[in-house]
């Protein structure tokens, strides 16, 4: 290495320099003022051109050279160094780290450059005196959308948890979210909280898992490493929530304590104990029972409780006491997500059947009556009830008028209007639009089962428990495998050529639910003797103002039936 003087304008910029992020205007102004006042204190380091040409290339000190040119210095002192195998990559990184911390994007680019030149992650960590974990974190930047990296390079950075969430998402997901949250001229800053929130996925951590590697493999759980988690904790996680909870449920069923039960939890995450049970918060006794459940984070929790002693007074010695033991509930055959998918499938099939299937006129009229009994139908009643109906239902009635505004429905138009109205009303979806059991009755009546789609895909089969999945192998050439994911993959391949409909998706209503619905909506007995006293009813209502709207509706219904007869 030797010292010499040269015109700063003759030096070439190094395209592989470590710092690509522009420094602030204040820092550049301060450096320029210093050079004008006292000159360059530490000469820039240059190396001979690697392409064999004359001249030198800047290795370290790009800002000093640019400021010297801005200060209109004719000559500056430089240190000429020998070229190295990595083109000075490591020296450049070390120099910049020592002077001022690099922008994280520049750190990542410098790290990737060193990796490409043959450096290992461990070697980079030792040379830069950085933790190996930090090098691994930087390499996650390769998973971030380039447009987001450009925003990082401007100094607009998310905090560490938000960065972890963004880096964990796929590039396709990042691209869709970035379209909605990218900065504008009016607001150049990004609300990283909104970006991270849109990309957040539920994580189930290995440290919360009670099952071992055998069940993890059986359920196809792939652990990913959370490089942003504290170094002294197990940061492995999975976003396959259904598989994680299924493995936890199977582990609980196999490791229940003696006399223990698997309990459910409420919407607030509280364990549901049997009626009259008293929770034991201290040391459990010999007669106390254990309830095992999964909390909101998927962890297996155990609580103890005791039941009140049964009163034996007045009972014979041989009488059996009431059995208050809870029957352990295994994992359901179809998960909640699967039930929601079935609701969507049923709704689509029902709508298609209503639009295309042959339906007799009497059946069609009966379905219209049935539709108004659906849970998702509301009517503004003259009896005083406050309900509100959807405006779009009126378009079906409007189709029954001609261009002159006359109500002249023909049979075909009437049928189409009724079909369209039924499509708008009936729904089996697991949300506020659910019509209840009447939609199942309607679908069963018109053969909507034939319109159900093939449910043998990966998305739906992933919602089935192991017993339900193995039961689906019946009447097929597929044999249950040792691993759940292998059985599912074989079924998916098999049902590519055949149609599969899970029995839980069929429209035939559950007998108990149908009976319950019929019981709630049974027609009241006619009171013929009271129907003739129409003039007295008004007087009675006037004398008894506490008569309810429901009573009046029942009385009116009796009058309507008599008039029809």
C-alpha positions in Angstrom: 0.0 0.0 0.0 1.4 3.4 -0.9 0.3 7.0 -0.9 -0.1 9.2 -4.0 -2.0 12.3 -5.2 -4.5 12.2 -8.0 -7.4 14.3 -9.5 -10.6 12.9 -7.8 -12.4 13.1 -11.1 -10.1 10.4 -12.5 -11.2 7.8 -10.0 -13.8 5.2 -11.0 -16.9 4.3 -8.9 -17.0 0.7 -7.6 -20.4 -0.8 -8.7 -20.0 -3.5 -6.0 -19.7 -1.2 -3.1 -21.5 -2.1 0.1 -23.4 1.1 0.8 -26.1 1.7 -1.8 -28.6 3.6 0.4 -28.1 7.4 -0.1 -27.0 9.2 3.0 -28.9 12.2 4.4 -28.5 15.7 2.9 -27.4 16.9 6.4 -24.6 14.3 6.6 -23.4 15.2 3.0 -23.4 18.9 3.8 -21.4 18.3 7.0 -18.8 16.2 5.2 -18.5 18.9 2.5 -18.0 21.7 5.0 -15.3 19.7 6.8 -13.4 19.0 3.6 -13.5 22.6 2.6 -12.2 23.6 6.1 -9.5 21.1 6.8 -9.3 18.9 3.7 -9.6 15.1 3.6 -8.2 13.7 6.9 -8.2 10.0 5.9 -7.4 9.4 2.3 -9.8 7.1 0.3 -8.5 3.6 -0.5 -8.3 2.6 -4.2 -7.2 -0.4 -6.1 -5.9 -0.8 -9.7 -8.6 -1.5 -12.2 -9.4 -5.2 -12.5 -10.1 -5.1 -16.3 -6.5 -4.3 -17.1 -7.1 -0.6 -17.9 -5.2 2.3 -16.5 -6.4 4.2 -13.5 -7.8 3.3 -10.2 -11.2 2.2 -8.7 -12.5 3.4 -5.4 -12.5 0.6 -2.8 -13.4 2.7 0.3 -14.3 6.3 0.5 -16.9 7.1 -2.2 -18.5 9.9 -0.2 -15.2 11.5 0.5 -14.3 11.5 -3.3 -17.7 12.9 -4.2 -17.4 15.7 -1.6 -13.9 16.5 -2.8 -15.2 17.0 -6.3 -18.0 19.1 -5.0 -15.4 21.2 -3.1 -13.6 21.7 -6.4 -10.3 20.2 -5.1 -7.8 19.8 -7.9 -5.9 16.9 -6.2 -6.5 14.6 -3.2 -4.3 12.0 -1.5 -5.3 8.4 -2.0 -4.0 5.1 -0.6 -3.4 2.5 -3.3 -4.0 -1.1 -2.1 -3.5 -4.4 -3.7 -6.6 -6.2 -5.1 -7.9 -9.3 -3.3 -9.7 -12.4 -4.4 -13.2 -11.2 -3.4 -12.7 -7.8 -5.1 -12.5 -6.1 -1.7 -16.0 -7.2 -0.7 -15.2 -8.1 2.9 -12.9 -5.1 3.4 -15.6 -2.8 2.1 -18.2 -4.3 4.4 -16.0 -4.1 7.5 -15.0 -0.5 6.7 -18.7 0.6 6.4 -19.7 -1.3 9.6 -16.9 0.4 11.5 -17.8 3.9 10.4 -21.6 3.9 10.4 -24.2 1.1 10.6 -25.4 0.1 7.2 -29.0 0.2 6.3 -30.5 -3.3 6.8 -31.1 -3.6 3.1 -27.4 -2.8 2.4 -26.4 -5.3 5.1 -28.5 -8.0 3.3 -27.1 -7.1 -0.1 -23.5 -7.2 1.2 -24.1 -10.5 2.9 -25.5 -12.1 -0.3 -22.6 -10.7 -2.2 -20.2 -12.4 0.2 -22.1 -15.6 0.1 -21.9 -15.5 -3.7 -18.1 -15.1 -3.4 -17.8 -18.2 -1.3 -18.1 -17.0 2.2 -20.1 -19.1 4.7 -22.6 -17.6 7.1 -20.3 -18.6 10.0 -17.3 -17.0 8.4 -19.2 -13.7 7.8 -20.4 -13.7 11.4 -16.9 -14.1 12.7 -15.4 -11.5 10.3 -18.0 -8.9 11.2 -18.3 -9.7 14.9 -22.0 -10.3 14.4 -24.1 -13.1 15.9 -24.8 -15.9 13.4 -28.5 -15.4 14.1 -28.2 -11.9 12.7 -26.7 -13.2 9.5 -29.6 -15.7 9.1 -32.1 -12.8 9.8 -30.5 -10.7 7.1 -30.8 -13.6 4.6 -34.6 -13.6 5.1 -34.6 -10.3 3.1 -34.4 -12.5 0.1 -38.1 -13.5 0.8 -39.3 -9.9 0.7 -40.8 -8.3 -2.3 -38.3 -6.0 -4.2 -40.8 -3.1 -4.0 -40.9 -3.4 -0.2 -37.1 -3.6 -0.1 -36.9 -0.3 -2.0 -39.1 1.3 0.7 -36.8 -0.1 3.3 -33.8 1.4 1.6 -35.5 4.9 2.0 -35.2 4.5 5.7 -38.9 3.6 6.2 -38.6 0.4 8.1 -41.1 -1.7 10.1 -40.3 -2.9 13.6 -38.9 -6.4 14.2 -42.2 -8.3 14.8 -43.7 -6.7 11.7 -40.6 -7.5 9.6 -40.9 -11.1 10.8 -44.5 -11.3 9.6 -43.7 -9.8 6.2 -40.7 -12.1 5.6 -42.7 -15.1 6.5 -45.4 -14.5 3.9 -45.1 -15.6 0.3 -44.2 -13.2 -2.5 -47.6 -13.5 -4.0 -49.3 -12.6 -0.7 -46.9 -9.7 -0.3 -47.6 -8.4 -3.8 -51.4 -8.4 -3.2 -51.1 -6.6 0.2 -48.6 -4.1 -1.2 -51.0 -3.0 -3.9 -53.4 -1.8 -1.2 -50.8 -0.3 1.3 -48.0 1.1 -0.9 -47.1 4.7 -0.3 -48.5 7.6 -2.3 -47.3 11.1 -3.0 -49.6 12.5 -0.4 -48.5 9.9 2.2 -45.0 8.7 1.5 -44.8 6.7 4.7 -46.1 3.1 4.9 -48.3 2.0 7.8 -46.4 -1.2 8.5 -48.9 -2.3 11.1 -51.6 -2.6 8.4 -49.2 -4.5 6.1 -48.2 -6.9 8.8 -51.9 -7.3 9.9 -52.9 -8.2 6.4 -50.1 -10.9 6.2 -50.6 -12.3 9.7 -51.2 -16.0 9.9 -52.1 -18.0 13.0 -48.9 -19.7 14.3 -48.8 -22.8 16.4 -45.5 -23.2 18.2 -43.6 -26.4 18.8 -42.9 -25.4 22.4 -46.7 -25.6 23.0 -47.0 -29.1 21.4 -47.5 -32.1 23.7 -47.2 -34.6 20.8 -43.9 -35.9 19.5 -42.3 -36.3 16.1 -44.3 -39.4 15.3 -47.7 -37.6 15.4 -46.1 -34.5 13.7 -45.1 -36.7 10.8 -48.4 -38.5 10.7 -50.3 -35.2 10.4 -47.8 -33.7 7.9 -46.7 -30.9 10.2 -43.6 -29.0 8.8 -41.9 -26.9 11.4 -40.4 -23.6 10.3 -37.8 -21.6 12.3 -38.7 -18.2 13.7 -35.3 -16.5 13.4 -36.7 -13.4 15.1 -37.7 -15.2 18.3 -35.4 -15.0 21.4 -32.3 -17.1 21.0 -33.0 -19.1 24.2 -36.4 -20.3 23.1 -37.7 -22.9 20.7 -38.8 -20.7 17.8 -40.2 -23.5 15.6 -43.8 -23.0 14.4 -46.3 -24.1 11.8 -49.2 -22.3 10.2 -51.2 -25.6 9.6 -53.5 -25.0 12.5 -55.9 -27.8 11.7 -53.1 -30.4 11.6 -51.6 -29.1 14.9 -54.9 -29.2 16.7 -55.7 -32.6 15.3 -52.3 -34.0 16.6 -53.0 -32.3 20.0 -56.5 -33.9 20.2 -55.1 -37.4 19.3 -52.4 -37.0 22.0 -55.0 -36.0 24.6 -57.2 -39.0 23.7 -54.2 -41.3 24.1 -52.9 -39.8 27.3 -56.1 -39.1 29.3 -55.6 -39.5 33.1 -57.6 -42.2 34.8 -61.2 -41.1 34.9 -60.4 -37.9 32.9 -62.4 -36.4 30.2 -61.7 -34.1 27.2 -63.6 -30.9 27.8 -64.7 -28.1 25.4 -64.0 -24.4 25.7 -66.3 -21.4 25.4 -65.9 -18.6 22.9 -63.9 -16.8 25.6 -61.5 -19.6 26.0 -62.9 -20.8 29.3 -63.2 -24.5 30.0 -66.8 -25.9 30.1 -67.2 -28.1 33.2 -70.3 -30.3 33.7 -73.4 -28.7 35.4 -73.0 -28.2 39.1 -69.3 -29.0 39.0 -67.0 -27.2 41.4 -63.5 -26.3 40.1 -60.6 -27.3 42.4 -57.9 -24.7 42.4 -55.7 -26.3 45.1 -54.4 -29.8 45.4 -56.9 -32.3 44.0 -58.2 -35.1 46.1 -58.6 -38.7 45.3 -62.2 -38.4 44.3 -61.7 -35.3 42.2 -61.7 -35.6 38.4 -59.6 -34.2 35.7 -60.7 -32.3 32.5 -58.2 -31.9 29.7 -58.8 -29.2 27.1 -57.0 -27.0 24.5 -56.6 -23.3 25.2 -56.6 -20.5 22.6 -52.9 -21.1 21.8 -53.4 -24.8 21.3 -51.7 -25.8 24.5 -53.0 -28.8 26.5 -54.3 -27.7 29.8 -55.6 -29.7 32.7 -58.1 -28.6 35.4 -59.6 -30.6 38.3 -63.2 -30.5 39.5 -65.5 -32.2 41.9 -69.1 -33.1 41.7 -71.6 -32.5 44.6 -72.4 -35.6 46.6 -75.7 -37.2 45.5 -78.4 -37.1 48.2 -79.2 -40.6 49.3 -82.1 -39.8 51.6 -85.2 -41.7 50.6 -83.4 -44.1 48.2 -83.1 -47.8 48.7 -79.7 -49.2 49.3 -79.5 -50.9 46.0 -80.6 -47.8 44.0 -77.9 -46.6 41.6 -76.8 -43.0 41.9 -77.2 -40.6 39.0 -74.3 -40.9 36.6 -72.7 -37.5 36.2 -69.6 -38.6 34.3 -69.0 -36.6 31.1 -68.6 -38.7 28.0 -65.2 -37.9 26.4 -65.8 -36.1 23.1 -63.3 -37.2 20.4 -62.2 -34.8 17.7 -65.2 -34.3 15.3 -65.0 -36.0 12.0 -65.3 -32.7 10.1 -63.7 -29.5 11.5 -65.4 -26.2 11.7 -63.7 -25.1 8.5 -65.0 -28.2 6.8 -68.5 -27.5 8.0 -68.3 -24.0 6.5 -67.1 -25.5 3.2 -70.0 -28.0 3.2 -72.3 -25.0 3.7 -70.9 -23.3 0.6 -71.2 -26.6 -1.4 -74.8 -27.1 -0.3 -75.8 -23.5 -1.1 -74.2 -23.7 -4.6 -75.9 -27.1 -5.3 -79.3 -25.9 -4.0 -79.2 -22.8 -6.1 -78.2 -24.8 -9.2 -81.0 -27.3 -8.5 -83.5 -24.5 -8.1 -82.4 -23.0 -11.4 -82.1 -26.1 -13.5 -83.8 -29.2 -11.9 -87.3 -30.1 -13.0 -89.8 -29.0 -10.3 -93.5 -29.6 -10.3 -95.7 -26.5 -10.0 -97.2 -27.7 -6.7 -93.7 -28.4 -5.3 -92.5 -25.0 -6.5 -95.4 -23.2 -4.7 -94.7 -25.3 -1.6 -91.1 -24.3 -1.7 -92.1 -20.7 -1.9 -94.1 -21.1 1.3 -91.2 -22.9 2.9 -88.8 -20.1 2.0 -90.7 -17.6 4.1 -90.1 -19.8 7.1 -86.3 -19.6 6.6 -84.2 -18.0 9.4 -82.7 -15.5 7.1 -86.0 -14.0 5.9 -87.4 -10.9 7.6 -90.7 -9.1 7.0 -92.1 -5.9 8.3 -95.1 -7.2 10.0 -98.3 -5.1 10.5 -98.6 -6.6 14.0 -95.9 -4.3 15.2 -92.8 -6.5 14.8 -89.8 -4.7 13.5 -88.0 -6.6 10.8 -86.4 -5.4 7.6 -86.2 -7.3 4.3 -83.7 -7.1 1.4 -84.7 -4.7 -1.4 -83.3 -7.0 -4.1 -86.1 -9.4 -3.6 -88.4 -6.9 -5.3 -86.8 -7.5 -8.7 -88.5 -10.9 -8.9 -91.9 -9.3 -8.4 -91.1 -6.6 -10.9 -90.5 -9.2 -13.6 -94.2 -10.2 -13.4 -95.3 -6.8 -14.9 -95.4 -5.9 -18.6 -94.0 -2.7 -20.2 -97.3 -0.9 -19.5 -97.1 -1.6 -15.8 -99.9 -4.3 -15.8 -99.7 -7.3 -13.6 -100.0 -10.1 -16.2 -97.7 -13.0 -15.2 -97.5 -16.0 -17.5 -96.7 -19.4 -16.2 -93.1 -19.5 -17.5 -92.3 -16.0 -16.1 -93.9 -16.9 -12.8 -91.9 -20.0 -12.5 -88.7 -18.1 -13.3 -89.6 -15.5 -10.7 -90.3 -18.1 -8.0 -87.0 -19.9 -8.8 -85.0 -16.6 -8.6 -86.7 -15.7 -5.3 -85.9 -19.1 -3.8 -82.3 -18.7 -4.9 -82.0 -15.4 -3.2 -83.6 -16.8 0.0 -82.3 -20.3 0.6 -78.8 -20.6 2.0 -76.9 -23.3 3.9 -73.8 -21.2 4.6 -72.5 -21.1 8.2 -73.1 -17.4 8.6 -76.0 -14.9 9.1 -77.5 -15.9 5.8 -78.2 -19.5 7.0 -81.8 -20.5 6.4 -81.8 -23.3 8.9 -83.3 -26.7 8.4 -85.8 -25.6 5.8 -83.0 -25.2 3.2 -82.0 -28.8 3.8 -85.6 -29.9 3.4 -85.9 -28.0 0.1 -82.6 -29.4 -1.2 -83.7 -32.9 -0.4 -87.0 -32.4 -2.0 -85.6 -31.3 -5.4 -82.6 -33.7 -5.5 -79.9 -31.0 -4.9 -77.5 -33.8 -3.8 -76.7 -34.5 -7.5 -75.5 -30.9 -7.9 -72.9 -31.1 -5.1 -69.3 -30.7 -6.4 -66.5 -33.2 -6.0 -65.3 -32.8 -2.4 -62.3 -35.1 -2.9 -59.8 -32.2 -3.1 -56.9 -31.4 -0.8 -58.6 -28.4 0.8 -61.7 -30.3 2.1 -60.0 -33.6 2.9 -57.6 -31.7 5.1 -60.7 -30.9 7.3 -61.4 -34.5 8.1 -60.1 -36.4 11.1 -58.1 -39.5 10.8 -61.2 -41.9 11.4 -63.3 -39.9 9.0 -60.5 -39.9 6.4 -60.0 -43.7 6.7 -63.8 -44.2 6.5 -63.7 -42.3 3.2 -61.5 -45.1 1.8 -64.5 -47.5 2.0 -65.6 -48.7 -1.5 -62.4 -47.4 -3.0 -59.1 -49.1 -3.9 -57.3 -46.8 -1.5 -56.0 -48.4 1.7 -55.4 -46.3 4.8 -51.7 -45.4 5.2 -49.7 -45.0 8.4 -49.5 -41.3 8.0 -52.6 -39.1 7.6 -51.1 -37.0 4.9 -50.2 -40.1 2.8 -53.8 -41.3 3.1 -55.1 -37.9 2.1 -52.8 -37.7 -0.9 -53.9 -41.1 -2.1 -57.6 -40.1 -1.8 -57.0 -36.9 -3.6 -55.3 -38.8 -6.5 -58.1 -41.4 -6.5 -61.0 -38.8 -6.6 -59.5 -36.9 -9.5 -61.3 -39.4 -11.7 -64.4 -40.0 -9.5 -66.8 -37.9 -7.6 -66.7 -37.9 -3.8 -69.4 -36.4 -1.6 -69.0 -36.7 2.2 -72.1 -38.1 3.9 -72.2 -35.0 6.2 -72.8 -32.8 3.2 -76.0 -34.5 2.0 -79.2 -32.5 2.2 -81.4 -35.0 4.1 -82.1 -33.1 7.4 -81.1 -34.5 10.7 -84.2 -36.3 12.2 -83.7 -34.7 15.6 -83.4 -31.2 14.2 -86.4 -31.7 11.9 -88.5 -32.9 14.8 -87.4 -30.0 16.9 -88.3 -27.5 14.2 -91.7 -29.1 13.6 -92.3 -29.0 17.4 -91.5 -25.3 17.6 -93.6 -24.4 14.5 -96.6 -26.7 15.0 -100.0 -25.3 14.0 -102.1 -24.3 17.0 -105.5 -26.0 17.3 -108.5 -24.1 15.8 -110.9 -22.5 18.2 -114.1 -22.6 16.1 -116.3 -21.6 19.0 -114.4 -18.4 19.4 -114.2 -17.5 15.7 -117.9 -16.5 15.5 -117.6 -13.9 18.2 -115.9 -11.4 16.0 -117.7 -8.4 17.4 -117.0 -9.4 21.0 -113.2 -9.8 20.3 -112.8 -6.1 19.7 -114.5 -5.3 22.9 -112.4 -7.8 24.8 -109.2 -6.4 23.3 -110.3 -2.9 24.2 -111.1 -4.1 27.8 -107.9 -6.1 28.0 -105.1 -3.9 26.5 -102.5 -6.5 27.6 -103.4 -8.8 24.7 -100.2 -9.5 22.9 -99.5 -9.3 19.1 -98.8 -13.0 19.0 -102.3 -13.7 20.4 -103.8 -11.5 17.8 -101.9 -13.2 15.0 -103.1 -16.6 16.2 -106.7 -15.3 16.3 -106.4 -13.8 12.8 -105.0 -17.1 11.5 -108.1 -18.9 12.7 -110.3 -16.4 11.0 -108.4 -16.8 7.7 -108.6 -20.6 7.8 -112.4 -20.4 8.4 -112.8 -18.0 5.5 -110.8 -20.3 3.2 -113.0 -23.2 4.1 
